[in-house]
C-alpha cells in the first residue's frame, strides 16, 4: 500500500512538472483564410486580433487542450470595402457576433508530427463541430528573448453555409468552402 501511495505521488509530481501552459505569440503568428471567388480564383485574408492558449502535459502536444478567439472586426482582406461587407449583417454581423471561438475536444495523432484536432467552432452565433489538421513543427528557445517557443500549422475547411454566412452570395459568386491556414507560434508561460 505504501508503494502505491508513493507511486501516485511521483506520478502527480511528474505530471505537474511536464504540464505546460502556452500563449499565442502575436508577432510570429498569422491566422489566414482563402475562399473561391467567381469560380476562377481564391481570395484571402486574415484576422489581426487573435488570442489562443494551449495546455499540454506531453512534450509532443498529443494531449493538448486548445482555445482560440478571434475578433471579427479585425478581419483584413487588404480591401477596405470587402472588409466592411464581411463585417456587416450580410456575413459575420460583427456588431452582434464579435468573436469567433474554437475549443478543442480532442487531439489524435495521424502520423509523425501530424494530428487531427477536433473541436467546437462558434461563429455567427452558431456552434458546430470541426476537425482541423495540426502539424507540430517543434519546440526551441527563441535566441532573442530566451523563451521556450513551439510552432504549429493548422489547416482545415469550413462551409460558410453551416454558419449562415453570406447567404445572399451563392456560388459561384463566392464559394461555400473557406480554407483555414494558420501558422502559429506559442510562448511557454
SULHU-V153518 format. One line per field, one symbol per residue. phi: phi as a letter, one per 40 degrees, with the letter a starting at -180 (. if undefined). A space follows every 50 residues. Layout:
# SULHU-V153518
phi->???
This chain:
# SULHU-V153518
phi->.ccccccccccccccccccbbbbccccbbabbabacbfgbabbbaabcbb baabbacbccgcbcbbbbbbcdcccabgadccdcccccccbcfdccbcbb bbbcbabbccafbbbbbcabbbafgbbbcbbbbbbcchbabcccbgccbb babbbibbccccbfbgccbcccdaccbbbcabbbbbbcc
